């Protein structure tokens, strides 16, 4: 396999990984936001 083909393969793999991690990141951000909302509601009801 020559250098160009190898680099194109690596690029393709990294793009796929990036897409997957972007989805995971969005998922974790959403969970974090929900957790913060719950925290705000809980501390708000105490005072």
PDB file of N, CA, C and O in Angstrom:
ATOM      1  N   UNK A   1       0.856  -1.193   0.000  1.00  0.00           N
ATOM      2  CA  UNK A   1       0.000   0.000   0.000  1.00  0.00           C
ATOM      3  C   UNK A   1       0.893   1.244   0.000  1.00  0.00           C
ATOM      4  O   UNK A   1       1.783   1.375   0.841  1.00  0.00           O
ATOM      5  N   UNK A   2       0.654   2.143  -0.936  1.00  0.00           N
ATOM      6  CA  UNK A   2       1.494   3.335  -0.988  1.00  0.00           C
ATOM      7  C   UNK A   2       1.048   4.382   0.037  1.00  0.00           C
ATOM      8  O   UNK A   2       0.008   4.245   0.681  1.00  0.00           O
ATOM      9  N   UNK A   3       1.856   5.418   0.166  1.00  0.00           N
ATOM     10  CA  UNK A   3       1.651   6.439   1.189  1.00  0.00           C
ATOM     11  C   UNK A   3       0.294   7.134   1.059  1.00  0.00           C
ATOM     12  O   UNK A   3      -0.397   7.345   2.056  1.00  0.00           O
ATOM     13  N   UNK A   4      -0.083   7.488  -0.169  1.00  0.00           N
ATOM     14  CA  UNK A   4      -1.345   8.199  -0.391  1.00  0.00           C
ATOM     15  C   UNK A   4      -2.536   7.349   0.034  1.00  0.00           C
ATOM     16  O   UNK A   4      -3.430   7.822   0.735  1.00  0.00           O
ATOM     17  N   UNK A   5      -2.540   6.096  -0.395  1.00  0.00           N
ATOM     18  CA  UNK A   5      -3.636   5.199  -0.033  1.00  0.00           C
ATOM     19  C   UNK A   5      -3.714   5.040   1.480  1.00  0.00           C
ATOM     20  O   UNK A   5      -4.798   5.044   2.063  1.00  0.00           O
ATOM     21  N   UNK A   6      -2.554   4.902   2.102  1.00  0.00           N
ATOM     22  CA  UNK A   6      -2.501   4.720   3.549  1.00  0.00           C
ATOM     23  C   UNK A   6      -3.060   5.948   4.271  1.00  0.00           C
ATOM     24  O   UNK A   6      -3.833   5.821   5.220  1.00  0.00           O
ATOM     25  N   UNK A   7      -2.667   7.119   3.816  1.00  0.00           N
ATOM     26  CA  UNK A   7      -3.145   8.347   4.439  1.00  0.00           C
ATOM     27  C   UNK A   7      -4.646   8.537   4.230  1.00  0.00           C
ATOM     28  O   UNK A   7      -5.352   8.983   5.135  1.00  0.00           O
ATOM     29  N   UNK A   8      -5.127   8.200   3.042  1.00  0.00           N
ATOM     30  CA  UNK A   8      -6.565   8.312   2.793  1.00  0.00           C
ATOM     31  C   UNK A   8      -7.348   7.388   3.707  1.00  0.00           C
ATOM     32  O   UNK A   8      -8.405   7.762   4.216  1.00  0.00           O
ATOM     33  N   UNK A   9      -6.831   6.175   3.920  1.00  0.00           N
ATOM     34  CA  UNK A   9      -7.477   5.233   4.829  1.00  0.00           C
ATOM     35  C   UNK A   9      -7.528   5.785   6.254  1.00  0.00           C
ATOM     36  O   UNK A   9      -8.560   5.729   6.923  1.00  0.00           O
ATOM     37  N   UNK A  10      -6.392   6.316   6.702  1.00  0.00           N
ATOM     38  CA  UNK A  10      -6.335   6.883   8.051  1.00  0.00           C
ATOM     39  C   UNK A  10      -7.316   8.041   8.206  1.00  0.00           C
ATOM     40  O   UNK A  10      -7.982   8.174   9.232  1.00  0.00           O
ATOM     41  N   UNK A  11      -7.392   8.868   7.181  1.00  0.00           N
ATOM     42  CA  UNK A  11      -8.301  10.006   7.205  1.00  0.00           C
ATOM     43  C   UNK A  11      -9.750   9.533   7.308  1.00  0.00           C
ATOM     44  O   UNK A  11     -10.544  10.073   8.078  1.00  0.00           O
ATOM     45  N   UNK A  12     -10.074   8.517   6.516  1.00  0.00           N
ATOM     46  CA  UNK A  12     -11.419   7.958   6.528  1.00  0.00           C
ATOM     47  C   UNK A  12     -11.772   7.410   7.908  1.00  0.00           C
ATOM     48  O   UNK A  12     -12.867   7.644   8.419  1.00  0.00           O
ATOM     49  N   UNK A  13     -10.836   6.680   8.500  1.00  0.00           N
ATOM     50  CA  UNK A  13     -11.058   6.116   9.833  1.00  0.00           C
ATOM     51  C   UNK A  13     -11.252   7.219  10.866  1.00  0.00           C
ATOM     52  O   UNK A  13     -12.162   7.150  11.691  1.00  0.00           O
ATOM     53  N   UNK A  14     -10.401   8.231  10.819  1.00  0.00           N
ATOM     54  CA  UNK A  14     -10.500   9.296  11.814  1.00  0.00           C
ATOM     55  C   UNK A  14     -11.804  10.077  11.657  1.00  0.00           C
ATOM     56  O   UNK A  14     -12.367  10.543  12.648  1.00  0.00           O
ATOM     57  N   UNK A  15     -12.287  10.224  10.428  1.00  0.00           N
ATOM     58  CA  UNK A  15     -13.579  10.892  10.223  1.00  0.00           C
ATOM     59  C   UNK A  15     -14.710  10.091  10.841  1.00  0.00           C
ATOM     60  O   UNK A  15     -15.592  10.649  11.493  1.00  0.00           O
ATOM     61  N   UNK A  16     -14.682   8.770  10.632  1.00  0.00           N
ATOM     62  CA  UNK A  16     -15.719   7.917  11.215  1.00  0.00           C
ATOM     63  C   UNK A  16     -15.693   7.995  12.732  1.00  0.00           C
ATOM     64  O   UNK A  16     -16.737   8.083  13.379  1.00  0.00           O
ATOM     65  N   UNK A  17     -14.491   7.961  13.292  1.00  0.00           N
ATOM     66  CA  UNK A  17     -14.358   8.059  14.747  1.00  0.00           C
ATOM     67  C   UNK A  17     -14.883   9.399  15.245  1.00  0.00           C
ATOM     68  O   UNK A  17     -15.574   9.473  16.261  1.00  0.00           O
ATOM     69  N   UNK A  18     -14.544  10.451  14.516  1.00  0.00           N
ATOM     70  CA  UNK A  18     -14.972  11.783  14.920  1.00  0.00           C
ATOM     71  C   UNK A  18     -16.498  11.871  14.948  1.00  0.00           C
ATOM     72  O   UNK A  18     -17.075  12.442  15.874  1.00  0.00           O
ATOM     73  N   UNK A  19     -17.151  11.304  13.926  1.00  0.00           N
ATOM     74  CA  UNK A  19     -18.610  11.308  13.898  1.00  0.00           C
ATOM     75  C   UNK A  19     -19.169  10.587  15.109  1.00  0.00           C
ATOM     76  O   UNK A  19     -20.100  11.065  15.758  1.00  0.00           O
ATOM     77  N   UNK A  20     -18.587   9.421  15.409  1.00  0.00           N
ATOM     78  CA  UNK A  20     -19.085   8.639  16.535  1.00  0.00           C
ATOM     79  C   UNK A  20     -18.867   9.382  17.846  1.00  0.00           C
ATOM     80  O   UNK A  20     -19.748   9.402  18.705  1.00  0.00           O
ATOM     81  N   UNK A  21     -17.691   9.994  18.002  1.00  0.00           N
ATOM     82  CA  UNK A  21     -17.410  10.713  19.232  1.00  0.00           C
ATOM     83  C   UNK A  21     -18.250  11.979  19.345  1.00  0.00           C
ATOM     84  O   UNK A  21     -18.614  12.385  20.449  1.00  0.00           O
ATOM     85  N   UNK A  22     -18.559  12.600  18.222  1.00  0.00           N
ATOM     86  CA  UNK A  22     -19.398  13.796  18.250  1.00  0.00           C
ATOM     87  C   UNK A  22     -20.790  13.444  18.764  1.00  0.00           C
ATOM     88  O   UNK A  22     -21.369  14.181  19.563  1.00  0.00           O
ATOM     89  N   UNK A  23     -21.326  12.306  18.299  1.00  0.00           N
ATOM     90  CA  UNK A  23     -22.632  11.865  18.794  1.00  0.00           C
ATOM     91  C   UNK A  23     -22.564  11.574  20.283  1.00  0.00           C
ATOM     92  O   UNK A  23     -23.461  11.954  21.035  1.00  0.00           O
ATOM     93  N   UNK A  24     -21.491  10.894  20.717  1.00  0.00           N
ATOM     94  CA  UNK A  24     -21.334  10.563  22.132  1.00  0.00           C
ATOM     95  C   UNK A  24     -21.196  11.832  22.958  1.00  0.00           C
ATOM     96  O   UNK A  24     -21.752  11.929  24.052  1.00  0.00           O
ATOM     97  N   UNK A  25     -20.454  12.808  22.437  1.00  0.00           N
ATOM     98  CA  UNK A  25     -20.253  14.068  23.146  1.00  0.00           C
ATOM     99  C   UNK A  25     -21.587  14.789  23.332  1.00  0.00           C
ATOM    100  O   UNK A  25     -21.872  15.315  24.407  1.00  0.00           O
ATOM    101  N   UNK A  26     -22.397  14.807  22.279  1.00  0.00           N
ATOM    102  CA  UNK A  26     -23.705  15.452  22.358  1.00  0.00           C
ATOM    103  C   UNK A  26     -24.573  14.763  23.403  1.00  0.00           C
ATOM    104  O   UNK A  26     -25.310  15.417  24.141  1.00  0.00           O
ATOM    105  N   UNK A  27     -24.480  13.434  23.459  1.00  0.00           N
ATOM    106  CA  UNK A  27     -25.243  12.647  24.425  1.00  0.00           C
ATOM    107  C   UNK A  27     -24.823  13.000  25.854  1.00  0.00           C
ATOM    108  O   UNK A  27     -25.673  13.221  26.717  1.00  0.00           O
ATOM    109  N   UNK A  28     -23.520  13.051  26.100  1.00  0.00           N
ATOM    110  CA  UNK A  28     -23.031  13.372  27.441  1.00  0.00           C
ATOM    111  C   UNK A  28     -23.357  14.807  27.829  1.00  0.00           C
ATOM    112  O   UNK A  28     -23.674  15.081  28.987  1.00  0.00           O
ATOM    113  N   UNK A  29     -23.282  15.722  26.870  1.00  0.00           N
ATOM    114  CA  UNK A  29     -23.634  17.109  27.157  1.00  0.00           C
ATOM    115  C   UNK A  29     -25.099  17.217  27.566  1.00  0.00           C
ATOM    116  O   UNK A  29     -25.445  17.971  28.476  1.00  0.00           O
ATOM    117  N   UNK A  30     -25.961  16.451  26.883  1.00  0.00           N
ATOM    118  CA  UNK A  30     -27.377  16.461  27.212  1.00  0.00           C
ATOM    119  C   UNK A  30     -27.608  15.906  28.620  1.00  0.00           C
ATOM    120  O   UNK A  30     -28.389  16.465  29.391  1.00  0.00           O
ATOM    121  N   UNK A  31     -26.931  14.812  28.948  1.00  0.00           N
ATOM    122  CA  UNK A  31     -27.058  14.238  30.295  1.00  0.00           C
ATOM    123  C   UNK A  31     -26.592  15.228  31.357  1.00  0.00           C
ATOM    124  O   UNK A  31     -27.219  15.371  32.407  1.00  0.00           O
ATOM    125  N   UNK A  32     -25.492  15.905  31.072  1.00  0.00           N
ATOM    126  CA  UNK A  32     -24.945  16.876  32.015  1.00  0.00           C
ATOM    127  C   UNK A  32     -25.929  18.021  32.235  1.00  0.00           C
ATOM    128  O   UNK A  32     -26.134  18.469  33.363  1.00  0.00           O
ATOM    129  N   UNK A  33     -26.531  18.487  31.148  1.00  0.00           N
ATOM    130  CA  UNK A  33     -27.492  19.576  31.240  1.00  0.00           C
ATOM    131  C   UNK A  33     -28.698  19.156  32.083  1.00  0.00           C
ATOM    132  O   UNK A  33     -29.177  19.924  32.918  1.00  0.00           O
ATOM    133  N   UNK A  34     -29.187  17.926  31.856  1.00  0.00           N
ATOM    134  CA  UNK A  34     -30.318  17.417  32.631  1.00  0.00           C
ATOM    135  C   UNK A  34     -29.966  17.324  34.109  1.00  0.00           C
ATOM    136  O   UNK A  34     -30.772  17.683  34.968  1.00  0.00           O
ATOM    137  N   UNK A  35     -28.770  16.846  34.404  1.00  0.00           N
ATOM    138  CA  UNK A  35     -28.334  16.717  35.794  1.00  0.00           C
ATOM    139  C   UNK A  35     -28.264  18.087  36.463  1.00  0.00           C
ATOM    140  O   UNK A  35     -28.648  18.233  37.623  1.00  0.00           O
ATOM    141  N   UNK A  36     -27.776  19.088  35.738  1.00  0.00           N
ATOM    142  CA  UNK A  36     -27.689  20.436  36.287  1.00  0.00           C
ATOM    143  C   UNK A  36     -29.085  21.004  36.540  1.00  0.00           C
ATOM    144  O   UNK A  36     -29.308  21.687  37.540  1.00  0.00           O
ATOM    145  N   UNK A  37     -30.021  20.721  35.637  1.00  0.00           N
ATOM    146  CA  UNK A  37     -31.392  21.192  35.817  1.00  0.00           C
ATOM    147  C   UNK A  37     -31.984  20.592  37.086  1.00  0.00           C
ATOM    148  O   UNK A  37     -32.630  21.288  37.869  1.00  0.00           O
ATOM    149  N   UNK A  38     -31.758  19.290  37.286  1.00  0.00           N
ATOM    150  CA  UNK A  38     -32.262  18.632  38.495  1.00  0.00           C
ATOM    151  C   UNK A  38     -31.646  19.254  39.742  1.00  0.00           C
ATOM    152  O   UNK A  38     -32.330  19.464  40.744  1.00  0.00           O
ATOM    153  N   UNK A  39     -30.359  19.545  39.672  1.00  0.00           N
ATOM    154  CA  UNK A  39     -29.644  20.142  40.802  1.00  0.00           C
ATOM    155  C   UNK A  39     -30.240  21.512  41.141  1.00  0.00           C
ATOM    156  O   UNK A  39     -30.440  21.842  42.310  1.00  0.00           O
ATOM    157  N   UNK A  40     -30.517  22.298  40.106  1.00  0.00           N
ATOM    158  CA  UNK A  40     -31.097  23.631  40.300  1.00  0.00           C
ATOM    159  C   UNK A  40     -32.480  23.518  40.932  1.00  0.00           C
ATOM    160  O   UNK A  40     -32.803  24.263  41.857  1.00  0.00           O
ATOM    161  N   UNK A  41     -33.293  22.593  40.438  1.00  0.00           N
ATOM    162  CA  UNK A  41     -34.636  22.406  40.994  1.00  0.00           C
ATOM    163  C   UNK A  41     -34.559  21.996  42.458  1.00  0.00           C
ATOM    164  O   UNK A  41     -35.326  22.482  43.289  1.00  0.00           O
ATOM    165  N   UNK A  42     -33.618  21.087  42.769  1.00  0.00           N
ATOM    166  CA  UNK A  42     -33.511  20.581  44.133  1.00  0.00           C
ATOM    167  C   UNK A  42     -33.069  21.692  45.091  1.00  0.00           C
ATOM    168  O   UNK A  42     -33.641  21.843  46.170  1.00  0.00           O
ATOM    169  N   UNK A  43     -32.074  22.452  44.708  1.00  0.00           N
ATOM    170  CA  UNK A  43     -31.584  23.515  45.588  1.00  0.00           C
ATOM    171  C   UNK A  43     -32.608  24.657  45.656  1.00  0.00           C
ATOM    172  O   UNK A  43     -32.680  25.371  46.657  1.00  0.00           O
ATOM    173  N   UNK A  44     -33.382  24.822  44.607  1.00  0.00           N
ATOM    174  CA  UNK A  44     -34.403  25.863  44.599  1.00  0.00           C
ATOM    175  C   UNK A  44     -35.552  25.541  45.533  1.00  0.00           C
ATOM    176  O   UNK A  44     -36.121  26.445  46.146  1.00  0.00           O
ATOM    177  N   UNK A  45     -35.903  24.269  45.654  1.00  0.00           N
ATOM    178  CA  UNK A  45     -37.033  23.879  46.499  1.00  0.00           C
ATOM    179  C   UNK A  45     -36.656  23.884  47.975  1.00  0.00           C
ATOM    180  O   UNK A  45     -37.530  23.982  48.836  1.00  0.00           O
ATOM    181  N   UNK A  46     -35.366  23.778  48.276  1.00  0.00           N
ATOM    182  CA  UNK A  46     -34.923  23.771  49.675  1.00  0.00           C
ATOM    183  C   UNK A  46     -35.027  25.159  50.296  1.00  0.00           C
ATOM    184  O   UNK A  46     -35.432  25.280  51.452  1.00  0.00           O
ATOM    185  N   UNK A  47     -34.675  26.197  49.567  1.00  0.00           N
ATOM    186  CA  UNK A  47     -34.648  27.544  50.131  1.00  0.00           C
ATOM    187  C   UNK A  47     -36.029  28.163  50.232  1.00  0.00           C
ATOM    188  O   UNK A  47     -36.164  29.298  50.689  1.00  0.00           O
TER     189      UNK A  47
END
